[in-house]
Amino acid sequence: MNIAIVGTGYVGLVTGTCFAEMGNDVICVDIDERKVQMLRNGELPIYEPDLDVYLHRNLREERLHFTTELAEAVQQSDIIFLALPTPPGEDGSADLSYVLGVAADIAKLLNADPNRSHKIVVNKSTVPVGTADKVQAIFSEHGLAPVHDVDVVSNPEFLREGVAVGDFMKPERVVIGTSSDTAADKMRLLYEPFVRQGNPILVMDERSAEVTKYAANAFLATKITFMNEMANLCEQVGANIDKVRSGIGTDSRIGKHFLYAGIGFGGSCFPKDVKALKHTSDAYGYTFRILTSVLEVNDTQRRVLAERVIAHFGGSLEGRTIAVWGLAFKPNTDDVREAPSHVVIQTLLDAGAQVAAFDPEAIETTRAVLGDTVTYADDAYQALRGADALVICTEWNEFRRPNFEKMKTLLSQPVIFDGRNVFDVDRMYEAGFTYFSIGRPAATTAPSAALTLEQNGQA
């Protein structure tokens, strides 16, 4: 099929590249000339595992193209995906100006084309309920009728940063929101190669599809927040959140995913989508109380770790250097939007600390936000030199098995505040660290004999 992707942000770039990988002819549009030239040269503006392999292959085989000309893309394509930003306003509402503006531009281009054919315009952006109706109304205002001229479809994305290519190539489900049988048939045909293992293509009305995306992210954010609340309770009563997670995660009704306690969620989706769903609920006169609590708890949770650091050092960090491992909001991405690490760092800075930070991928994206208020290390160990404590904010794999003896020689004192529960409490006690984590009691006695034998390689 001939496909256009309008917008080469995270969603648009993954979507366009993966469609090309499946044999479609894809043209991606962006107004940023510099980014378009980078992509033509095979350079990615984001970090996402395996995306570079797909990009280079499909550029080489000429199935993937990049342009700044919307007219070119509209003319050459049968299906046009809108993968445009919908940033949150101060009230939490999603800004639809980009989506509606491009829809109007497409309508004008179609009206000016005497040889136009039927088009499907797909909302791939995360948009609030009723957006498909608004986009269809724009086409109707320009004399373009559904079924005959243009059909608008809601097709939400369910991509997880860090594994987005795999999520797109083998989706657990594809959601298509449309009232047009013609559009539904074409969208099914487009997605059938991606669900050969039998995962469903779900066709529903546009509004239900729009709500489905928000419902999924809001539920997952709620699940994370519930576990963070449980972790805080565990600390009060002397329980261990890891054991609680194991105890409830084996229940098939609950499942084992998104049960890890930490310093809150971040990224481009969960915070924005929870706020947008709450705003929609408020606009329709319904008070969605759970979402209010989720936002409040998450805001508090992002400050817990830094406040413990400050308390540990007597209420002030003047003259202290704190090392931070992890800047991205999650591993395997360079995305720092709404990253808990930035809240932690700012709280430490406000308390008078100097911060030395390292992340495998998110140094430059953090520098663009925090500037030179932070010292950026070339590797994880360099960040530790002379630091009074280490704070872990992102659970990158390379942080899981460090050289603890080397760490103790670099830190001025062996103190670790672990916001992602990367290390085992007893092992950290055995290694000689003062160790704080989330929802787990600090070790006060030596590890069991079995554990000691295991560490010594004798088990």
TAWOUR-V516272 format. One line per field, one symbol per residue. phi: phi as a letter, one per 40 degrees, with the letter a starting at -180 (. if undefined). A space follows every 50 residues. Layout:
BEGIN
phi = ???
END
This chain:
BEGIN
phi = .cbbbchbcdcccccccccccchccbbbbacccccccdcccgbccbbadg ccccdccccccgcbbbabccdcccccbcbbccbbcbcccccgcccccccc ccdcccdcccccbcbcbcbbbbccccbcdgcdccccccccccgbccgcba bbbbbccbccdgbccccccbccabbbbabbcccccccccccdccbcchcc bbbacccccccdcccccccccccccdcccccccdccbgcbccccdccccc cccbgccgbccabgcagcbdccccccccccdcccgbcccccdcdcccccc ccbdcccccccccggabdgcbbcbbhbccacgabcbcfcddccdcccccc chccbbbaacbbccccdcccgccbcbccacccccdgccabbbbbccdccc bcccccccccccacbbbbcbfcbccccccccgbcbbbbgbcccbbcccdc ccccccgbc
END
